[in-house]
Every structure is written in structure tokens, then in C-alpha cells.
Amino acid sequence: MKKISAFKIYALVSFLIISFLSGIVIKPHFILTDNPSQRVRYVLGGFNFEHSLTAIFICLMVYLLLEFFEGGFKDEK
């Protein structure tokens, strides 16, 4: 039975977190006040599934590249 390495667990969990966070949409709302530090408020604007799918695809490609070259290159010394 092949052992699951810590690299695989760490990579998959971090890629899932990145893909979830990339789908969150934050919208700015501008408020007319005299205080410049209170003029912009950021509000959660929903979840963009398309951005999340794009992040999953990119993370999957990076993971497969890392998995493929885990042993290093053949010409490497």
C-alpha cells in the first residue's frame, strides 16, 4: 500500500482553499461623507462560480506538474 505524503495533503487542501476564496466577490459601496477614511465600504457581493472553476483548473494543472516532476528531472545532478 502506497503512503500518502504530507505534500499531497497540504497541496490539495491549500488548492481547495484558494479555489474557494477566488470565487468570493467583494463590491465597494461609496458613501458621501466628510471623513475620507469612511467613504468606501466593502460588502460581500456573492459567489462567482466561474472564477472558482478557473482557479480549480489552474490549481489542478500546478498540482499535476508538481506530481509529475516530484522525483526531479532525469538530467539533474
C-alpha positions in Angstrom: 0.0 0.0 0.0 1.4 3.4 -1.0 1.8 6.0 1.7 0.1 9.4 1.2 2.7 12.1 1.6 2.2 15.3 3.5 2.9 17.2 0.4 -0.2 15.8 -1.3 -2.4 16.6 1.6 -1.0 20.1 2.0 -1.3 20.8 -1.7 -4.8 19.6 -2.1 -6.1 21.4 1.0 -4.4 24.7 0.0 -5.7 24.4 -3.6 -9.2 23.9 -2.3 -9.0 26.9 0.0 -7.5 29.0 -2.9 -10.3 28.0 -5.3 -13.0 28.8 -2.7 -11.5 32.2 -1.9 -11.2 33.1 -5.6 -14.9 32.8 -6.1 -15.9 35.3 -3.4 -17.0 38.7 -4.8 -16.4 41.9 -2.8 -18.1 45.0 -4.0 -17.2 48.6 -3.0 -20.0 50.9 -1.9 -19.2 54.6 -2.0 -20.7 56.8 0.7 -20.7 60.6 0.7 -19.2 61.7 4.0 -16.7 64.4 5.1 -14.4 61.8 6.5 -12.3 60.3 3.7 -11.5 57.2 5.6 -15.2 56.2 5.8 -16.1 56.9 2.1 -15.7 53.3 0.9 -17.3 50.3 2.5 -16.7 46.8 1.1 -19.7 44.4 1.1 -19.8 40.7 0.2 -21.4 40.6 -3.2 -22.0 36.9 -3.6 -20.0 34.0 -5.1 -18.7 33.8 -8.7 -18.7 30.1 -9.7 -16.8 30.8 -12.9 -13.8 32.3 -11.1 -13.8 29.3 -8.7 -13.8 26.8 -11.6 -10.9 28.7 -13.2 -8.9 28.6 -10.0 -9.6 24.8 -9.7 -8.4 24.2 -13.2 -5.2 26.2 -12.6 -4.5 24.5 -9.3 -5.1 21.1 -10.8 -2.5 21.9 -13.6 0.0 23.1 -11.0 -0.6 20.0 -8.8 -0.2 17.6 -11.7 3.1 19.3 -12.8 4.4 19.1 -9.3 3.3 15.5 -9.0 4.9 14.6 -12.4 8.2 16.2 -11.5 8.3 15.1 -7.9 11.3 12.9 -8.5 13.2 15.6 -10.2 14.5 15.8 -13.7 16.5 12.9 -15.2 19.5 15.1 -16.1 19.6 16.8 -12.7 22.6 16.0 -10.5 
